[in-house]
Amino acid sequence: MSKMAELYNTMEQDFERLSHTSMVWDEDTWLEQVSDNRFDGDINFKHELIFWFDSYASVLLAKNILSEMCENYSVLYDTATDDWALTTTLLTMTWRAN
């Protein structure tokens, strides 16, 4: 494995470890909850996944990782769970395995 591939895998693992929950992010599943104002922030259903985080410090680290990996993301606040969340184009190893 190349050094760049190793770095990419490490960053992806670090990103996943920062979050506590993740789900598929699609309009069919989430539109009603978005319409009910569950989430504060920019909604983008072109992102494939949503990840939840316990603290905003974790979100800052996750944003940095996604930026370094050139992945798109949006920061949301989930009023139902009282957690920060990121929707992203990053399809992590866990989700690629599904």
QUIZI-V385615 format. One record per backbone hydrogen bond with DSSP energy under -1.0 kcal/mol. CO is the residue of the C=O (numbers start at 1). NH is the residue of the N-H. E is the energy in kcal/mol with one decimal. If there is no record, write none. Layout:
{{CO | NH | E} {CO | NH | E}}
This chain:
{{2 | 6 | -2.3} {3 | 7 | -2.4} {4 | 8 | -2.6} {5 | 9 | -2.5} {6 | 10 | -2.3} {7 | 11 | -2.6} {8 | 12 | -2.4} {9 | 13 | -2.4} {10 | 14 | -2.6} {11 | 15 | -2.4} {12 | 16 | -2.3} {13 | 17 | -2.3} {14 | 18 | -1.2} {21 | 52 | -2.7} {23 | 50 | -2.6} {26 | 30 | -2.4} {27 | 31 | -2.1} {30 | 34 | -2.5} {31 | 35 | -2.9} {32 | 36 | -1.5} {33 | 38 | -2.3} {34 | 37 | -1.7} {38 | 79 | -2.9} {40 | 77 | -2.3} {44 | 47 | -1.3} {48 | 25 | -2.9} {49 | 88 | -2.3} {50 | 23 | -2.2} {51 | 86 | -2.5} {52 | 20 | -2.5} {53 | 84 | -1.2} {55 | 59 | -1.4} {56 | 60 | -2.4} {57 | 61 | -1.9} {58 | 62 | -2.6} {59 | 63 | -3.0} {60 | 64 | -1.9} {61 | 65 | -2.1} {62 | 66 | -2.7} {63 | 67 | -2.5} {64 | 68 | -2.4} {65 | 69 | -1.8} {66 | 71 | -2.8} {67 | 70 | -1.4} {72 | 89 | -1.9} {74 | 87 | -2.2} {76 | 85 | -2.9} {77 | 40 | -2.4} {78 | 82 | -1.8} {78 | 83 | -1.1} {83 | 78 | -3.0} {84 | 53 | -2.8} {85 | 76 | -3.2} {86 | 51 | -2.7} {87 | 74 | -2.0} {88 | 48 | -1.2} {88 | 49 | -1.8} {92 | 96 | -2.5} {93 | 97 | -1.6}}
